[in-house]
Amino acid sequence: MRQALNQAEKLLRDYGRNYEANLVAIALETFDRDPQAACREINSDEWWNGTAAVAAVDLAVAGGFTAQSRIDAQALRQALLVIFTTMRAYGEHNAAGEIVVSQFRKWRESHI
């Protein structure tokens, strides 16, 4: 989880998505002290629900669909999959996140 949070924060900052990167940084700091509390923080609309959510950030679009931005978009989605899976392992459930993560898995399988 720590590695996924670090990667998500770095990628978001690289693309100027500082608000979302700050949400990730807060979760990482909390995770180091209390993983359960971090998972409760992550289990929110700011992370999983709507067009302003962390999970809605598309680095491919932000990066102009360059080869690197598409790779970075895939890496961010993979990090979010790990984050969501860990959140679930700590007993948190988020219906919107389930839908988003399901789509990420489909994209991963189709190499999008």
ABEGO torsion letter per residue (X at the ends): XAAAAAAAAAAAAAAGBAAAAAAAAAAAAAAAABAAAAAAAABBAAAABEAABAAABBAAAAAGGBAAAAAAAAAAAAAAAAAAAAAAAAGBBBAAAAAAAAAAAAAAAAGX
